[in-house]
Amino acid sequence: MDTSCRTRRDLPTGRAAYERPRLRARHSGAVASVTLNGDGTQILSAGADTTVRVWDLATGLLLRVFRGHREGVLTAAFGRGG
């Protein structure tokens, strides 16, 4: 989950530097898929821990957890409305 980068300027040098957003919670098992929403503000992750999680990309905060699957979730997708 921690492989995306965003650009910022390093003030002392003026060169571009890269920051990785840090997610503030984690799946308790392997992550099977990761999907970015249409406007690039949220991440949806599906995991072996039987949950689907929605994350805020800018802050890394966990927004929602979908529970109730009987087995690990292999994939998940945002609907047309986000």
C-alpha positions as CSV (number, residue, x, y, z in Angstrom):
1,M,0.0,0.0,0.0
2,D,2.9,2.3,0.6
3,T,4.2,2.5,-3.0
4,S,2.5,5.7,-4.3
5,C,4.5,9.0,-4.4
6,R,3.6,12.6,-4.6
7,T,5.9,15.5,-5.5
8,R,6.8,18.4,-3.3
9,R,9.6,21.0,-3.6
10,D,12.6,20.6,-1.2
11,L,12.9,24.2,0.0
12,P,16.7,24.4,0.6
13,T,17.6,23.0,-2.8
14,G,14.5,23.7,-4.9
15,R,14.7,20.2,-6.3
16,A,11.6,18.0,-6.5
17,A,11.5,15.6,-3.6
18,Y,9.0,12.7,-3.2
19,E,6.9,11.8,-0.2
20,R,5.0,8.5,0.2
21,P,1.7,8.8,2.0
22,R,1.6,6.7,5.1
23,L,-1.5,4.7,5.9
24,R,-2.3,4.9,9.5
25,A,-3.9,1.5,9.9
26,R,-3.3,-1.8,8.2
27,H,-4.9,-5.0,7.0
28,S,-4.1,-7.9,9.3
29,G,-3.3,-10.1,6.4
30,A,-2.0,-9.8,2.8
31,V,-3.5,-7.1,0.5
32,A,-4.9,-8.7,-2.6
33,S,-5.7,-5.5,-4.6
34,V,-5.6,-1.7,-4.4
35,T,-7.7,0.6,-6.5
36,L,-7.6,4.4,-6.8
37,N,-10.9,6.3,-7.2
38,G,-11.7,8.5,-10.2
39,D,-10.5,11.8,-8.7
40,G,-7.4,10.3,-7.1
41,T,-8.4,11.1,-3.5
42,Q,-9.2,7.7,-2.1
43,I,-7.8,4.2,-2.1
44,L,-9.8,1.0,-1.9
45,S,-7.9,-2.1,-0.6
46,A,-9.1,-5.7,-0.5
47,G,-7.4,-8.1,1.8
48,A,-7.0,-11.7,3.0
49,D,-8.3,-10.5,6.4
50,T,-11.8,-10.6,4.8
51,T,-12.2,-6.8,4.7
52,V,-12.3,-4.0,2.2
53,R,-11.0,-0.7,3.4
54,V,-11.3,2.9,2.1
55,W,-8.4,5.3,2.7
56,D,-7.9,9.0,2.3
57,L,-4.9,9.3,0.0
58,A,-3.8,12.8,1.2
59,T,-3.8,11.9,5.0
60,G,-3.5,8.2,5.0
61,L,-6.5,7.9,7.3
62,L,-8.7,4.9,7.3
63,L,-12.2,6.2,6.3
64,R,-14.3,3.0,6.4
65,V,-14.0,-0.8,6.8
66,F,-16.4,-3.2,5.0
67,R,-16.7,-6.5,7.0
68,G,-18.7,-9.6,6.6
69,H,-17.0,-11.6,3.9
70,R,-16.5,-15.2,4.7
71,E,-13.2,-15.5,2.9
72,G,-10.4,-13.2,1.9
73,V,-11.4,-10.5,-0.7
74,L,-9.5,-10.8,-3.9
75,T,-10.6,-7.5,-5.6
76,A,-12.8,-4.5,-5.0
77,A,-13.7,-1.5,-7.1
78,F,-15.3,2.0,-6.7
79,G,-18.7,2.5,-8.3
80,R,-19.3,5.2,-10.8
81,G,-20.3,7.6,-8.1
82,G,-17.0,7.1,-6.3
